[in-house]
C-alpha cells in the first residue's frame, strides 16, 4: 500500500463504497501507521491525524439511523438544551438512557467580526498566546544549552578515554595515550608561554632535539641517563626537566579536574532535560486554551460581519457496550478481539445572538437563537470510538505536540548514554534443584497419544468453522445496530415530548 500524501488517501477512500468499506479501509490504514512507528514500513506517509479525520467523516456519513430537529426560540438560552440532553444521556433508566459517560467530541464557534463576543474572545486568546510565546522562548534557550552540554560531554569523553588508556595494562595503549596527552599539553597548555614553549624553542631558537626528547622521555629521572638512550647537552636537559615536571603535575591534576567536571556537567544536563519537561507541561495548558479560544471558519452565510451574531457547533457521544451473552446464551464464552458498542451522537448547531450580562463577577454572554439538533446512531468498535472521542484532540494536538514535545529524538541516544545510571550487577544465586527420577515416565504415554491429539484437532477445526469468529462478530454488529437504532429513536422521541413538541 503506497499512500504518499493526503490526495492519495482521499483517492483511495473515494474508490470504496460509503459505509463499512471506507470505515474498514481507514481503520486498517491506522493500524499500519501504528506498526510503522514500531519500525516496519508499509509505504504510508500520511499522518495519524489526517487518517483519523477521514475516518470520523466516513463514520458520520453513514449512520444506521438519523433524526433531525430544528426550532427557533429567541427567548430560550442554549445552555438548558445542552445540559438537559447531557443529563438524559448519562442518567440511568427510567430517568435517562443510562449510556456510559458521554464525551464531547467536537466544539467550535465563529463570531461575526463586529460583535463584542469576537473582540473579547480575541483578547483572551491573545493573552494565552503571549504567555505561550514567553515560555517557548525559555524552552528554546534551555534546549540550546542542552545541545552545547552534550557536545562538551562528548569532548570530555574523548579526553578521558586517553586517561583510561594511560592506566591500562596494555603497554601499546599506555604509550599511545602518553604521546596523545603530551601533544595536548604542548598544544593547549605549554603554547601559552609564547617563545618559552617547546614548539617555539624548537622552531625559532634552534632547540631541534627538544621536542623529540620530550615525547620520548618517560619521567624526570631518565633525562640524560643511560636508560633514556639520548645524548643531550646541559641546556636542553635543564629545559626538558622543567617541562617534564610541569607536564607530570598537569597530567595528575587535569585528570582529576576533568573527571569532576564531567560528572558535574552530567548532573547539569539532567537538570536541563527536567527543565524542558517542566516548561513543556507549563506551556500545554496555555496552547490548548489559545486553540479553544480560537474561532473556526464554518464558511456559512449565517455569519455576517456587520451583524452581532455567531454560530456554534457541539456534539456529544454516548455508548453502550454489547456483550456476547446479550445476543444469545451460547455466545457467553465468546471473547471478541475488540469490544462492540451501540452509540448515539447528538450534534447541536446553534445560530445565536449573544448579548452581554454584566455582574460583579464579570461579563457573561447569554446565547439565544435557532437550534438544529441531529441524532445519529452508530455501531462501532472500541478503537473507532476512541478516534471519535479524540477527534478534537487530533485536530489541535498535532500542532501543540510539534511545538511542546521538543524534538529530542535525535539527541535521545546521547541523553540515554549520559543520564543512565550504572546499576550494580546482581549476582544470581544458584538454586539447588533435585530432579524427579520418575519425571520421564509420562513421556512414553504422551507419544502413544499423539495420533489421537491430531484427530482431536480435526474435530476442533470443524467446530470452529461452524461457529467462526466472523459469524459471531457479524451477529454482534447486527445486534449493536439494532440497539443503536432503538436508543436513537428513544432519545429523539423523549426529547420532543419533554420540550412540548408534537409526537406520533
FIZA-377413 format. One line per field, with one value per residue (C-alpha): x, y, z; residue in one letter; residue number from 1. Coordinates in nm, 2 decimals, m for minus. Example, Ala and Ser with C-alpha at 12.3 -4.5 7.8 and 13.67 -1.06 7.14 Angstrom:
<recs>
px [1.23,1.37];
py [m0.45,m0.11];
pz [0.78,0.71];
residu [A,S];
num [1,2];
</recs>
This chain:
<recs>
px [0.00,0.15,m0.01,0.24,0.01,m0.34,m0.45,m0.36,m0.55,m0.87,m0.84,m0.83,m1.12,m1.34,m1.27,m1.46,m1.83,m1.97,m2.02,m1.83,m1.60,m1.45,m1.45,m1.27,m1.01,m0.93,m0.92,m0.67,m0.45,m0.44,m0.32,m0.04,0.06,0.09,0.30,0.53,0.61,0.74,0.99,0.80,0.74,0.42,0.45,0.20,0.33,0.01,m0.02,m0.24,m0.44,m0.53,m0.65,m0.85,m1.03,m1.12,m1.24,m1.46,m1.61,m1.67,m1.85,m2.07,m2.17,m2.33,m2.53,m2.76,m3.03,m3.07,m3.33,m3.33,m3.50,m3.49,m3.67,m3.62,m3.66,m3.52,m3.65,m3.47,m3.10,m2.88,m2.74,m3.07,m3.10,m2.74,m2.74,m3.08,m2.95,m2.63,m2.81,m3.06,m2.79,m2.60,m2.88,m2.99,m3.34,m3.61,m3.50,m3.24,m3.08,m2.81,m2.52,m2.16,m2.01,m2.08,m1.79,m1.78,m1.63,m1.65,m1.67,m1.63,m1.77,m1.74,m1.85,m1.91,m1.61,m1.81,m1.96,m1.85,m1.80,m1.54,m1.34,m1.35,m1.26,m0.98,m0.84,m0.84,m0.68,m0.41,m0.32,m0.28,m0.07,0.17,0.22,0.29,0.55,0.74,0.76,0.85,1.15,1.27,1.23,1.44,1.71,1.73,1.74,2.03,2.21,2.13,2.28,2.60,2.63,2.60,2.89,3.10,3.04,3.15,3.47,3.53,3.47,3.73,3.99,3.90,3.95,4.32,4.35,4.18,4.43,4.71,4.62,4.58,4.78,4.84,5.19,5.09,4.78,4.96,5.24,4.99,4.79,5.11,5.20,4.85,4.84,5.18,5.06,4.75,4.97,5.21,4.92,4.69,4.89,5.26,5.18,5.05,5.42,5.49,5.85,5.93,5.71,5.86,5.72,5.86,6.20,6.23,6.13,6.28,6.57,6.71,6.64,6.57,6.61,6.39,6.05,6.16,6.33,6.02,5.80,6.04,6.14,5.91,6.00,6.23,6.48,6.55,6.66,7.02,7.05,7.18,6.83,6.70,6.93,6.95,7.27,7.16,7.35,7.31,7.08,6.84,6.84,6.76,6.47,6.35,6.35,6.14,5.89,5.86,5.79,5.52,5.37,5.36,5.19,4.94,4.87,4.77,4.56,4.39,4.26,4.10,3.95,3.83,3.65,3.50,3.37,3.24,3.02,2.91,2.80,2.62,2.42,2.36,2.24,1.99,1.85,1.83,1.63,1.40,1.35,1.25,0.99,0.86,0.83,0.65,0.39,0.35,0.30,0.05,m0.25,m0.19,m0.16,m0.47,m0.66,m0.55,m0.66,m1.01,m1.05,m0.96,m1.25,m1.33,m1.44,m1.77,m1.80,m2.17,m2.40,m2.54,m2.24,m2.24,m1.96,m2.19,m2.43,m2.39,m2.43,m2.23,m2.26,m2.17,m2.13,m2.13,m2.15,m2.20,m2.12,m2.26,m2.21,m2.35,m2.14,m2.28,m2.18,m2.18,m2.43,m2.68,m2.73,m2.77,m2.66,m2.44,m2.22,m2.13,m1.78,m1.70,m1.43,m1.41,m1.08,m1.24,m1.54,m1.86,m2.08,m2.42,m2.35,m2.56,m2.42,m2.62,m2.49,m2.61,m2.58,m2.67,m2.71,m2.72,m2.74,m2.52,m2.59,m2.38,m2.49,m2.26,m2.24,m1.99,m1.82,m1.76,m1.92,m2.12,m2.28,m2.63,m2.70,m3.04,m3.15,m3.21,m3.12,m3.06,m3.02,m2.91,m2.95,m2.71,m2.69,m2.37,m2.24,m1.87,m1.57,m1.37,m1.09,m1.33,m1.50,m1.16,m1.09,m1.44,m1.39,m1.04,m1.14,m1.10,m0.78,m0.63,m0.71,m0.55,m0.28,m0.08,0.03,0.07,0.28,0.50,0.57,0.59,0.73,1.06,1.23,1.49,1.46,1.79,1.96,1.78,2.07,2.32,2.08,2.03,2.40,2.49,2.19,2.18,2.29,2.50,2.33,2.54,2.54,2.33,2.48,2.25,2.20,2.25,1.94,1.99,1.74,1.65,1.54,1.25,1.37,1.03,0.97,1.03,0.78,0.49,0.66,0.60,0.23,0.23,0.39,0.13,m0.15,0.00,m0.21,m0.53,m0.44,m0.43,m0.77,m0.90,m0.76,m0.95,m1.28,m1.20,m1.14,m1.48,m1.65,m1.46,m1.58,m1.94,m1.91,m1.64,m1.51,m1.66,m2.01,m2.02,m1.86,m2.12,m2.40,m2.27,m2.25,m2.62,m2.73,m2.53,m2.70,m3.05,m2.97,m2.83,m3.14,m3.36,m3.15,m3.15,m3.53,m3.59,m3.37,m3.54,m3.89,m3.84,m3.67,m3.97,m4.21,m4.01,m4.00,m4.37,m4.33,m4.57,m4.51,m4.66];
py [0.00,0.33,0.64,0.92,1.22,1.34,1.33,0.96,0.89,1.08,0.89,0.56,0.65,0.76,0.44,0.25,0.24,0.45,0.27,m0.03,m0.03,0.31,0.26,m0.08,0.06,0.37,0.15,m0.07,0.23,0.35,0.00,0.02,0.36,0.23,m0.06,0.18,0.36,0.02,0.00,m0.16,0.02,m0.02,0.29,0.50,0.86,1.04,1.14,0.97,1.30,1.30,0.94,0.99,1.29,1.09,0.80,1.03,1.17,0.82,0.71,1.02,1.00,0.65,0.63,0.34,0.58,0.96,1.21,1.59,1.87,2.24,2.52,2.89,3.02,3.37,3.36,3.03,3.00,2.73,2.60,2.44,2.24,2.12,2.02,1.85,1.63,1.56,1.46,1.25,1.05,0.96,0.92,0.57,0.45,0.53,0.90,0.86,0.63,0.50,0.54,0.53,0.86,1.08,1.27,1.60,1.51,1.84,2.21,2.52,2.86,3.16,3.51,3.80,4.04,4.34,4.16,4.22,3.85,3.84,4.12,3.97,3.61,3.76,3.95,3.64,3.43,3.69,3.67,3.29,3.33,3.59,3.37,3.07,3.25,3.36,3.01,2.88,3.13,2.99,2.63,2.72,2.87,2.56,2.34,2.52,2.49,2.12,2.07,2.25,2.04,1.72,1.83,1.93,1.59,1.41,1.61,1.52,1.16,1.16,1.31,1.08,0.78,0.88,0.88,0.54,0.40,0.56,0.34,0.03,m0.28,m0.29,m0.13,m0.02,0.16,0.31,0.45,0.59,0.76,0.92,1.06,1.19,1.37,1.52,1.65,1.80,1.96,2.12,2.24,2.38,2.45,2.50,2.71,2.98,3.05,3.21,3.19,2.98,2.69,2.37,2.43,2.79,2.69,2.42,2.64,2.98,2.91,2.60,2.36,2.10,1.80,1.93,1.83,1.47,1.43,1.55,1.30,1.01,1.06,0.89,1.07,1.33,1.07,0.94,1.27,1.24,0.89,0.58,0.43,0.72,0.65,1.02,1.23,1.59,1.89,2.06,2.34,2.10,1.88,2.18,2.29,1.93,1.87,2.18,2.09,1.74,1.85,2.08,1.81,1.54,1.79,1.89,1.52,1.44,1.75,1.77,1.41,1.48,1.81,1.67,1.37,1.61,1.85,1.55,1.44,1.80,1.86,1.52,1.63,1.97,1.80,1.61,1.93,2.09,1.80,1.81,2.18,2.12,1.87,2.11,2.40,2.17,2.09,2.46,2.56,2.30,2.44,2.79,2.65,2.44,2.74,2.95,2.68,2.65,3.03,3.05,3.06,2.82,2.92,2.75,2.93,2.99,3.28,3.28,3.49,3.85,4.08,4.37,4.17,4.09,3.71,3.39,3.02,2.73,2.36,2.10,1.72,1.46,1.09,0.82,0.44,0.12,m0.20,m0.50,m0.82,m1.16,m1.31,m1.03,m1.19,m1.55,m1.76,m1.98,m1.67,m1.64,m1.80,m1.59,m1.33,m1.08,m0.91,m0.57,m0.45,m0.36,m0.06,0.08,0.45,0.77,1.10,1.42,1.72,2.08,2.36,2.70,3.02,3.27,3.64,3.67,3.96,4.06,4.03,4.22,4.15,4.18,3.85,3.98,3.98,3.68,3.62,3.47,3.28,3.27,3.18,2.89,2.54,2.24,1.90,1.59,1.24,0.98,0.61,0.40,0.05,0.10,m0.09,0.03,0.16,0.36,0.51,0.62,0.81,0.97,1.08,1.22,1.40,1.74,1.63,1.51,1.83,2.05,1.84,1.77,2.14,2.15,1.84,1.97,2.28,2.15,1.80,1.95,1.71,1.54,1.22,1.29,1.36,1.07,0.83,1.07,1.16,0.80,0.74,1.03,1.02,0.64,0.54,0.24,m0.03,m0.27,m0.62,m0.86,m1.20,m1.48,m1.72,m2.08,m2.28,m2.64,m2.84,m3.21,m3.37,m3.61,m3.96,m4.06,m3.74,m3.91,m4.20,m4.00,m3.91,m4.25,m4.22,m3.88,m4.03,m4.30,m4.04,m3.81,m3.96,m3.91,m3.55,m3.48,m3.64,m3.41,m3.11,m3.20,m3.21,m2.88,m2.72,m2.85,m2.68,m2.36,m2.35,m2.39,m2.11,m1.90,m1.57,m1.39,m1.52,m1.42,m1.08,m1.01,m1.11,m0.87,m0.59,m0.66,m0.65,m0.33,m0.17,m0.26,m0.14,0.19,0.25,0.19,0.42,0.69,0.69,0.69,1.00,1.18,1.09,1.17,1.50,1.62,1.51,1.67,2.00,2.01,1.92,1.72,1.35,1.05];
pz [0.00,m0.12,0.03,m0.01,0.07,0.15,m0.21,m0.24,0.08,m0.04,m0.38,m0.21,0.02,m0.27,m0.46,m0.19,m0.11,0.17,0.50,0.61,0.30,0.38,0.76,0.74,0.50,0.71,1.03,0.85,0.75,1.11,1.22,0.96,1.08,1.44,1.31,1.12,1.44,1.57,1.28,0.99,0.66,0.47,0.24,0.44,0.46,0.58,0.95,1.21,1.24,0.87,0.86,1.18,1.03,0.72,0.94,1.15,0.83,0.69,1.01,1.02,0.66,0.71,1.04,1.09,1.20,1.17,1.31,1.29,1.49,1.42,1.60,1.66,2.01,2.08,2.44,2.54,2.60,2.46,2.79,2.92,2.59,2.60,2.97,2.95,2.67,2.85,3.17,2.98,2.81,3.12,3.38,3.45,3.34,3.39,3.40,3.13,2.87,3.10,2.85,2.96,3.04,2.73,2.58,2.40,2.06,1.89,1.99,1.77,1.72,1.48,1.57,1.33,1.32,1.45,1.75,2.11,2.16,1.88,2.05,2.40,2.28,2.06,2.36,2.58,2.31,2.27,2.64,2.62,2.30,2.46,2.77,2.55,2.34,2.66,2.78,2.44,2.43,2.76,2.62,2.32,2.53,2.76,2.45,2.30,2.64,2.64,2.29,2.39,2.71,2.50,2.27,2.58,2.74,2.41,2.41,2.78,2.70,2.42,2.66,2.95,2.71,2.69,3.07,3.09,2.83,3.03,3.33,3.10,3.14,2.77,2.70,2.35,2.46,2.75,2.53,2.27,2.55,2.68,2.34,2.29,2.63,2.58,2.24,2.41,2.68,2.42,2.20,2.47,2.79,2.70,2.39,2.62,2.73,2.39,2.29,2.60,2.48,2.34,1.99,1.97,2.12,1.85,1.56,1.64,1.88,1.72,2.00,1.74,1.97,2.25,2.10,2.02,2.36,2.54,2.36,2.42,2.79,3.04,3.36,3.50,3.64,3.29,3.15,3.05,3.20,3.03,3.00,2.80,2.51,2.43,2.42,2.52,2.62,2.96,2.83,2.67,2.98,3.21,2.99,2.95,3.33,3.39,3.11,3.23,3.59,3.46,3.24,3.52,3.75,3.48,3.39,3.75,3.82,3.48,3.51,3.85,3.73,3.41,3.57,3.83,3.56,3.36,3.65,3.72,3.36,3.35,3.66,3.50,3.18,3.38,3.53,3.19,3.05,3.35,3.30,2.94,3.06,3.32,3.08,2.83,3.10,3.17,2.81,2.71,2.90,2.75,2.40,2.45,2.58,2.29,2.05,2.22,2.22,1.86,1.61,1.34,0.99,0.90,0.57,0.62,0.51,0.86,0.98,0.85,0.95,1.02,1.24,1.61,1.58,1.60,1.51,1.74,1.69,1.98,1.97,2.24,2.20,2.43,2.41,2.55,2.54,2.36,2.54,2.36,2.61,2.53,2.18,2.28,2.58,2.35,2.29,2.66,2.62,2.31,2.37,2.08,2.00,2.01,2.21,2.02,2.12,2.03,2.00,2.00,1.88,1.92,1.73,1.81,1.56,1.71,1.53,1.82,1.90,2.21,2.45,2.74,3.10,3.34,3.71,4.00,3.89,3.53,3.19,3.08,2.74,2.70,2.38,2.22,1.86,1.62,1.72,1.49,1.66,1.48,1.63,1.48,1.56,1.50,1.57,1.64,1.78,2.08,1.85,1.63,1.94,2.07,1.74,1.75,2.11,2.03,1.71,1.86,2.03,1.70,1.52,1.78,1.94,1.62,1.62,2.00,2.02,1.74,1.95,2.30,2.26,2.15,1.91,2.14,1.94,1.76,2.09,2.28,2.23,2.38,2.66,2.75,2.74,2.97,3.20,3.25,3.60,3.62,3.83,4.03,3.89,4.08,4.15,4.06,4.35,4.25,4.34,4.44,4.24,4.29,3.97,3.98,3.89,3.77,3.56,3.22,3.27,3.13,2.81,2.67,2.72,2.55,2.24,2.23,2.24,1.97,1.68,1.88,1.95,1.58,1.54,1.82,1.64,1.33,1.52,1.68,1.34,1.23,1.53,1.47,1.11,1.23,1.48,1.33,1.45,1.15,1.22,1.58,1.50,1.24,1.48,1.74,1.48,1.37,1.73,1.80,1.50,1.63,1.97,1.83,1.63,1.93,2.15,1.88,1.83,2.21,2.26,1.97,2.08,2.45,2.37,2.17,2.44,2.72,2.53,2.44,2.07,1.85,1.86,1.68];
residu [X,X,X,X,X,X,X,X,X,X,X,X,X,X,X,X,X,X,X,X,X,X,X,X,X,X,X,X,X,X,X,X,X,X,X,X,X,X,X,X,X,X,X,X,X,X,X,X,X,X,X,X,X,X,X,X,X,X,X,X,X,X,X,X,X,X,X,X,X,X,X,X,X,X,X,X,X,X,X,X,X,X,X,X,X,X,X,X,X,X,X,X,X,X,X,X,X,X,X,X,X,X,X,X,X,X,X,X,X,X,X,X,X,X,X,X,X,X,X,X,X,X,X,X,X,X,X,X,X,X,X,X,X,X,X,X,X,X,X,X,X,X,X,X,X,X,X,X,X,X,X,X,X,X,X,X,X,X,X,X,X,X,X,X,X,X,X,X,X,X,X,X,X,X,X,X,X,X,X,X,X,X,X,X,X,X,X,X,X,X,X,X,X,X,X,X,X,X,X,X,X,X,X,X,X,X,X,X,X,X,X,X,X,X,X,X,X,X,X,X,X,X,X,X,X,X,X,X,X,X,X,X,X,X,X,X,X,X,X,X,X,X,X,X,X,X,X,X,X,X,X,X,X,X,X,X,X,X,X,X,X,X,X,X,X,X,X,X,X,X,X,X,X,X,X,X,X,X,X,X,X,X,X,X,X,X,X,X,X,X,X,X,X,X,X,X,X,X,X,X,X,X,X,X,X,X,X,X,X,X,X,X,X,X,X,X,X,X,X,X,X,X,X,X,X,X,X,X,X,X,X,X,X,X,X,X,X,X,X,X,X,X,X,X,X,X,X,X,X,X,X,X,X,X,X,X,X,X,X,X,X,X,X,X,X,X,X,X,X,X,X,X,X,X,X,X,X,X,X,X,X,X,X,X,X,X,X,X,X,X,X,X,X,X,X,X,X,X,X,X,X,X,X,X,X,X,X,X,X,X,X,X,X,X,X,X,X,X,X,X,X,X,X,X,X,X,X,X,X,X,X,X,X,X,X,X,X,X,X,X,X,X,X,X,X,X,X,X,X,X,X,X,X,X,X,X,X,X,X,X,X,X,X,X,X,X,X,X,X,X,X,X,X,X,X,X,X,X,X,X,X,X,X,X,X,X,X,X,X,X,X,X,X,X,X,X,X,X,X,X,X,X,X,X];
num [1,2,3,4,5,6,7,8,9,10,11,12,13,14,15,16,17,18,19,20,21,22,23,24,25,26,27,28,29,30,31,32,33,34,35,36,37,38,39,40,41,42,43,44,45,46,47,48,49,50,51,52,53,54,55,56,57,58,59,60,61,62,63,64,65,66,67,68,69,70,71,72,73,74,75,76,77,78,79,80,81,82,83,84,85,86,87,88,89,90,91,92,93,94,95,96,97,98,99,100,101,102,103,104,105,106,107,108,109,110,111,112,113,114,115,116,117,118,119,120,121,122,123,124,125,126,127,128,129,130,131,132,133,134,135,136,137,138,139,140,141,142,143,144,145,146,147,148,149,150,151,152,153,154,155,156,157,158,159,160,161,162,163,164,165,166,167,168,169,170,171,172,173,174,175,176,177,178,179,180,181,182,183,184,185,186,187,188,189,190,191,192,193,194,195,196,197,198,199,200,201,202,203,204,205,206,207,208,209,210,211,212,213,214,215,216,217,218,219,220,221,222,223,224,225,226,227,228,229,230,231,232,233,234,235,236,237,238,239,240,241,242,243,244,245,246,247,248,249,250,251,252,253,254,255,256,257,258,259,260,261,262,263,264,265,266,267,268,269,270,271,272,273,274,275,276,277,278,279,280,281,282,283,284,285,286,287,288,289,290,291,292,293,294,295,296,297,298,299,300,301,302,303,304,305,306,307,308,309,310,311,312,313,314,315,316,317,318,319,320,321,322,323,324,325,326,327,328,329,330,331,332,333,334,335,336,337,338,339,340,341,342,343,344,345,346,347,348,349,350,351,352,353,354,355,356,357,358,359,360,361,362,363,364,365,366,367,368,369,370,371,372,373,374,375,376,377,378,379,380,381,382,383,384,385,386,387,388,389,390,391,392,393,394,395,396,397,398,399,400,401,402,403,404,405,406,407,408,409,410,411,412,413,414,415,416,417,418,419,420,421,422,423,424,425,426,427,428,429,430,431,432,433,434,435,436,437,438,439,440,441,442,443,444,445,446,447,448,449,450,451,452,453,454,455,456,457,458,459,460,461,462,463,464,465,466,467,468,469,470,471,472,473,474,475,476,477,478,479,480,481,482,483,484,485,486,487,488,489,490,491,492,493,494,495,496,497,498,499,500,501,502,503,504];
</recs>
